[in-house]
Amino acid sequence: MGFFNNLFGTQQATQHEEETTMTKVNIGIILGSTREGRLSPQVGNWVKELADKRGDANYTVIDIADYKLPMLGENGGDATGAAAWSEAVAKQDGFVFIVQEYNHSITGALKNALDYLRAEWNNKAAGIVSYGSVGGARAAEHLRGILGELSVADVRVHPALSLFTDFENGAELKAAPVQADSVNQMLDQVIPWATALKTIR
């Protein structure tokens, strides 16, 4: 009897785990830069490592460079990646944007990628992790205005990484422990918002 209980108990537990995974929200960690030598993959992978330890959502790194989006409306531009970009974003219930500050704002590549879509963004939640000489704060504030127009609800907590103190020689991510705490506090807000907004889509 104990053997069968253990066997069926394991099967039931496995089924429960599968159902739980299916009901978790999907959070896309979007890398906001495409330039050579960018730091966003380091930051995105660091956020994903922290997020995966939580076990509260399905986290995926989404690199806009993979879709090779031309400037929106550009004549002769190869926009064949737009459909895949649309599909990748549509699958998500929320986002964490990895944002670099270029001239007090977000990158042109990120703005272009945001502009390519409309409905795929609507009624979802987002957090922002920024970096730059002043933590990317000005870029993050510009992004908030854009997200509002796209009906994306951005949360208050905002990890801001300094190129001077959170990166070794401005090139290798060595985030202070307080930054990891900030990422988790941000996700503490993103996950319930993403879960709630899923009910109105």
N, C-alpha and C positions, 0 to 999 in steps of 0.2 A: 504493500500500500504506500509506504514511504517513497519507494522508487517512482511509482506513478504520480504521486503528488509532486515530487521534485521535477519529474519530466514535464507534466502539464503546467506546473507553476512557472517553470522556465519559459515554456511556450507563451503563456499568458503575459509574462513580464516582457518578453521580446515583442509581442504584438502591441502591448501598451507603449513601449519605447518607440515603435514605429509610428503609432498614432500620434504620440506626443511630438515627434519630429515633424510630421505632416502638418500639425496645427500651429507650430511655431511660426512666427512672422519671419519674413525674409528681409534682411538688411544688406543693401549694397554699399560697399565702401568704395567710393568713386575717387580715383586718382585724377586730380585736376590740372595736371601739367603734361605736356607731350615733348618738351624740349630735351635735347641731349644733355646728359649729366644731371638730370632732375633728381630730387631727393624724395619725391612723393612715393615711389615704391617702398622705400625704407619705412616711411611713416605709415603707409597703408598696411604693410605687413605687421608692423608693431601693434597697430590698433587691432588688427584681426587676431593676433596672438592673445592679446588681453581679452578681447570679446569672446573668443572661443572657449576660454576658461569658464565663462559664465554659464554656458549651456542653455541660455534663454532664448536664442534665436538662431536662424541659419544665416551665417555671415559669409559674404562673397566679395572678393576684391574685383572691382570693375575698372579696367584701364581704358580711358577714352582713346588712348593712342592705338589700341587694337582695332578701332573702327575706321580710322583714317578718314574722318569726316572733312570734306572740303568746306570752305566758307559757305554758309547758307545762302542759296540763290546765286552762287557764282557760276557764270557761264562756262560750260565745258568741264565742270568739276565732276569727279567720279564719286557719286553719292551711293554707290552700291552697298556700303557698310551701314547705311541709315536704317535699313530694315532690321538688321541684327542689333543695332543700338536701341531701337525702339523695343524690341523683344526683351533685351536684357533689363531695361529700365522698367518695363511693364510688369515683370515678374516680382519686383521688389515691393515690399510694404513700407519701407522706410530707407533712409540713407544716412551715411556718414560721409561728408565731403572733406577730402584732404585738399586744403586750399593754400596756395602760395601767394604771397603778395608781390605783384609786379606793378610798379609805379602807383602805389596806393590803391590797387584794385585787384580783382581776380585775373587770371590769364585769359587771353583771347580764346584759347582752345576750349576752356571750360564754359565761357559765355556762349560760344558757338554751339557746343554740345547741348547746353540747356535749351537754347533757342530752337533746336531741331525738333523738339517734342513739345506737346502740350498736355493732352489727356493722360499720358503715361505718368506724369508727375502729380496730377491732381489728387488732393485729399490723402496725402501721405505725410509722414513725419521725417524730420532730418536733424542731425547734429552736425557740427562743424569742428574740425580739427585744423588749425591754421599754423603756419610758420613763416617767419621772416625776421627782419631786423628788430621789429617791435612786436614780434609774435604773430605777424600777419593779421593784426586786429582790424586794420582799415579794409583789407580785402574781405574779411569775414562780415563786416558791416555792410559792404556793398552787396555781398551775396545774399544777405537776409532780405534786402529789398527785392531782389530778383525772385527769390523763393516765394515771397508773399504774392507776387503777381502770378506765379504758377500754382497757387493754392497748396503750397507745401508749408506745413507747420514746423518752424524751426524752434528748437528748445533753447533755454537760456544758458545752461552750462556750456562753456566753450574752452576746451584745452587750447592754449596758445603757446607754441614752442618757439623759443628764441634761438636764432642762428648762433648767438654768442655763448649761450649757457647750456643748450640742449643738444648741440651738435659739436663733435670734436673737430677742430679746424674747419668748422663750417661745412663739413662734408659727411661725417658719420654720426648717425643718430645715437646719442647717449642721454636719453631723456631722464630728467630728475624724477625720483619716486613720486613726488607730488603730481607730476603730469599723468602718471598711470592712474592715480586716484581720481584725477579730473576726468579722464576718459570713462572710467566706470560710473562716475556721477552723471556724466552726460548720457550714457546708455541707460542708466536708471530712469531717465526722462524719455528717451527716444522709444524704448520698447513699449511702455504702456500707451503712449500717444499713437504709435504705429498700430498697436492692437485695437485701440478704440476707433481710429479712423478707418480701419479695414471694414468695420460694420456699416459704414455709409457709402461704400463704393459699390 
